[in-house]
Amino acid sequence: MWTKPSASVVLLISLLVALTSAMSPAQNVNDTRLIEPAIPLLQRPPLDCPPILDDFNRPNGGLGLDWTGREGLGGYQIFNQQLTVIGGGPIYWRRAVFGADQAACIKLVKLDPTGAHQCLLFKVQGIWQRGAVAVFYDPTTKGIGVETFYPGRGWEKVTNVDIPFQDGDTLGVRVSFRIELFRNGVPRGEAPISLVPAVREFFSQRGGRIGLWYMDAPNAALDDFAATTMPP
């Protein structure tokens, strides 16, 4: 025979419901930008690559004074109006420090099939040891990787996104509080800038230099480096 619950039981149930609601993850996210409704890739606008800052259309030889950074053995050389990779290393565009919402494109003239880090650098805090976001293509996995360097934590892998590229494609990236990935201007994926709240906040609010870092990719060649601060 059914008996009406006592007032104390009703009160206990009400408290349990309220407590469960308070513990819901959606109620405890501090950064609402991370729970905004996802926009399907097909509905997102394409990326118009920024103005080209370096087309490498000059005599064969070194990069020149527009670039700075510690190159690896042999670094990079201009050959046949393209940038060829020899020892690689981190290099940064010297003529500008970009804002917090950054975009860059590079034409992947020739991919090194075994070079796991064929990379654009973003939000470099002067030099990468003070902070940087790396977005790189890895032909061995046919995907884009994202890593961050945060002082005190070192390099940390954020994610891999399966996006195959081939010789001649243009890699486009937009980095703000998240990372948007484009192939030939078409949106193909996105990733968080970091999974660690402190690191995410550090990079979301900062601008910095944009550059390149090729590692173990001596057969790679690239062209038409373009970068800018995106308008609000």
C-alpha positions as CSV (number, residue, x, y, z in Angstrom):
1,M,0.0,0.0,0.0
2,W,1.4,3.4,-1.1
3,T,2.2,5.8,1.7
4,K,2.8,9.5,1.2
5,P,6.4,10.4,1.9
6,S,7.0,12.4,5.0
7,A,8.1,16.0,4.9
8,S,11.6,15.0,5.9
9,V,12.0,12.6,3.0
10,V,10.7,15.2,0.5
11,L,13.2,17.7,1.9
12,L,16.1,15.2,1.6
13,I,15.2,14.5,-2.1
14,S,15.0,18.2,-2.8
15,L,18.5,18.7,-1.3
16,L,19.9,15.8,-3.4
17,V,18.5,17.2,-6.6
18,A,19.9,20.7,-5.9
19,L,23.3,19.2,-5.0
20,T,23.4,17.2,-8.2
21,S,22.6,20.2,-10.3
22,A,25.3,22.3,-8.6
23,M,27.9,19.6,-9.5
24,S,27.0,19.6,-13.2
25,P,30.1,20.2,-15.3
26,A,28.4,22.8,-17.4
27,Q,27.8,24.9,-14.3
28,N,31.5,24.9,-13.4
29,V,33.2,26.0,-16.6
30,N,34.9,29.3,-16.0
31,D,35.7,30.0,-19.7
32,T,32.4,30.1,-21.5
33,R,34.2,30.4,-24.9
34,L,35.0,26.7,-24.5
35,I,31.4,25.6,-24.4
36,E,30.0,27.9,-27.1
37,P,27.9,25.9,-29.7
38,A,30.1,24.1,-32.2
39,I,29.8,25.5,-35.8
40,P,29.9,22.7,-38.4
41,L,33.0,22.9,-40.5
42,L,30.9,23.2,-43.7
43,Q,29.3,26.4,-42.3
44,R,32.5,28.1,-41.4
45,P,34.0,30.8,-43.6
46,P,37.1,30.0,-45.6
47,L,40.4,31.6,-44.6
48,D,41.6,34.2,-47.0
49,C,45.4,34.0,-46.4
50,P,46.9,37.3,-45.1
51,P,49.2,39.4,-47.3
52,I,52.4,37.6,-48.2
53,L,55.3,38.9,-46.1
54,D,58.0,36.9,-47.8
55,D,57.7,35.3,-51.2
56,F,61.4,34.3,-51.2
57,N,61.8,35.8,-54.7
58,R,65.4,36.8,-54.4
59,P,68.8,35.4,-55.3
60,N,69.9,32.1,-53.9
61,G,71.4,32.3,-50.5
62,G,70.5,33.0,-46.9
63,L,67.2,34.3,-45.6
64,G,68.4,37.9,-44.9
65,L,67.6,40.4,-42.2
66,D,63.8,40.0,-42.2
67,W,64.2,36.8,-40.2
68,T,65.8,36.1,-36.8
69,G,66.4,33.0,-34.7
70,R,68.8,30.1,-34.1
71,E,68.9,28.0,-37.2
72,G,70.1,24.4,-37.1
73,L,73.2,23.3,-39.1
74,G,72.8,25.0,-42.4
75,G,69.4,26.3,-41.4
76,Y,67.4,27.4,-44.4
77,Q,68.5,28.5,-47.9
78,I,66.7,30.3,-50.7
79,F,66.9,28.2,-53.9
80,N,65.0,28.8,-57.1
81,Q,62.8,31.5,-55.3
82,Q,61.6,29.0,-52.7
83,L,62.8,28.3,-49.1
84,T,64.5,25.0,-48.8
85,V,65.2,23.3,-45.5
86,I,68.7,22.1,-44.6
87,G,69.2,21.9,-40.8
88,G,66.0,23.8,-40.0
89,G,65.5,25.3,-36.6
90,P,63.3,28.0,-35.0
91,I,63.1,31.3,-37.0
92,Y,60.8,34.3,-36.5
93,W,59.5,37.1,-38.7
94,R,61.5,40.0,-37.5
95,R,59.5,42.9,-38.8
96,A,56.4,42.6,-36.6
97,V,55.0,41.4,-33.3
98,F,51.4,40.3,-33.9
99,G,48.3,40.6,-31.7
100,A,46.4,38.0,-29.7
101,D,44.3,36.8,-32.7
102,Q,46.8,35.6,-35.3
103,A,46.7,33.9,-38.7
104,A,49.3,32.6,-41.0
105,C,49.7,30.6,-44.2
106,I,52.5,28.7,-45.8
107,K,52.7,26.9,-49.1
108,L,54.0,23.4,-48.6
109,V,55.8,23.2,-51.9
110,K,57.5,19.9,-51.0
111,L,56.9,17.8,-47.9
112,D,59.6,15.7,-46.4
113,P,57.9,12.3,-46.0
114,T,59.8,11.5,-42.9
115,G,59.9,15.0,-41.3
116,A,57.5,14.8,-38.3
117,H,57.7,18.6,-37.5
118,Q,57.1,20.9,-40.5
119,C,55.8,23.7,-38.4
120,L,54.4,27.2,-38.0
121,L,55.1,28.9,-34.7
122,F,52.6,31.3,-33.1
123,K,52.5,33.7,-30.1
124,V,56.3,33.4,-29.6
125,Q,57.2,35.4,-26.6
126,G,60.4,36.8,-28.1
127,I,62.0,33.4,-28.2
128,W,60.3,30.0,-28.0
129,Q,61.8,29.3,-24.5
130,R,59.5,32.0,-23.1
131,G,56.4,30.6,-24.6
132,A,55.2,29.4,-28.0
133,V,52.4,27.5,-29.8
134,A,53.5,25.1,-32.5
135,V,51.2,23.8,-35.2
136,F,52.9,21.3,-37.4
137,Y,52.2,18.8,-40.2
138,D,53.4,15.2,-39.8
139,P,53.4,13.3,-43.0
140,T,54.1,10.0,-41.1
141,T,50.6,10.3,-39.5
142,K,49.0,12.5,-42.2
143,G,47.8,14.9,-39.5
144,I,48.3,18.2,-37.8
145,G,49.8,18.3,-34.4
146,V,49.5,21.1,-31.8
147,E,52.0,21.6,-29.0
148,T,52.7,24.4,-26.5
149,F,55.8,25.5,-24.7
150,Y,55.0,27.1,-21.4
151,P,57.8,28.2,-19.0
152,G,58.0,25.7,-16.1
153,R,56.1,23.0,-18.0
154,G,58.1,22.6,-21.2
155,W,56.7,21.2,-24.4
156,E,53.3,19.6,-24.0
157,K,51.3,17.9,-26.8
158,V,47.7,19.2,-27.1
159,T,46.2,17.1,-29.9
160,N,46.5,15.6,-33.3
161,V,43.9,16.2,-36.0
162,D,43.7,13.9,-39.1
163,I,44.1,16.3,-42.1
164,P,46.1,14.9,-45.0
165,F,48.2,17.4,-47.1
166,Q,50.2,16.9,-50.2
167,D,52.9,18.7,-52.1
168,G,51.7,22.2,-53.2
169,D,48.9,22.5,-50.6
170,T,48.7,25.6,-48.4
171,L,48.5,25.2,-44.7
172,G,46.5,27.9,-43.0
173,V,46.1,28.4,-39.3
174,R,44.3,30.9,-37.1
175,V,45.2,31.0,-33.4
176,S,43.3,33.0,-30.7
177,F,41.8,31.2,-27.7
178,R,41.5,28.1,-30.0
179,I,43.2,26.9,-33.1
180,E,41.4,26.7,-36.5
181,L,43.0,24.6,-39.3
182,F,42.7,25.1,-43.0
183,R,43.8,23.3,-46.1
184,N,43.9,25.5,-49.2
185,G,41.6,28.0,-47.4
186,V,39.0,25.4,-46.6
187,P,38.2,24.8,-42.8
188,R,39.2,21.2,-41.9
189,G,39.4,21.1,-38.1
190,E,40.1,22.9,-34.9
191,A,41.8,22.2,-31.6
192,P,42.1,23.8,-28.1
193,I,45.1,26.0,-27.6
194,S,45.8,23.9,-24.4
195,L,44.1,21.5,-22.1
196,V,45.6,23.2,-19.1
197,P,43.6,26.2,-17.9
198,A,46.6,28.3,-16.8
199,V,48.4,27.6,-20.1
200,R,45.3,28.3,-22.1
201,E,44.8,31.7,-20.3
202,F,48.4,32.6,-20.8
203,F,48.3,32.2,-24.6
204,S,44.7,33.4,-25.1
205,Q,45.6,36.9,-23.9
206,R,48.9,37.3,-25.6
207,G,50.3,38.2,-29.0
208,G,53.8,37.5,-30.1
209,R,55.9,36.6,-33.1
210,I,55.0,34.2,-35.9
211,G,57.6,32.0,-37.4
212,L,58.7,28.6,-38.7
213,W,60.4,25.5,-37.2
214,Y,61.3,22.6,-39.4
215,M,63.0,19.6,-37.7
216,D,64.6,16.6,-39.4
217,A,63.0,17.6,-42.7
218,P,66.0,18.3,-45.1
219,N,64.0,17.4,-48.2
220,A,61.2,20.0,-47.6
221,A,60.6,23.2,-49.4
222,L,58.1,26.0,-48.8
223,D,57.0,29.3,-50.2
224,D,54.8,32.4,-49.7
225,F,54.9,33.0,-45.9
226,A,51.9,35.1,-44.9
227,A,51.0,36.3,-41.4
228,T,48.8,39.0,-39.8
229,T,46.8,40.1,-36.8
230,M,43.2,39.3,-37.4
231,P,40.6,42.1,-37.0
232,P,38.3,41.9,-33.9
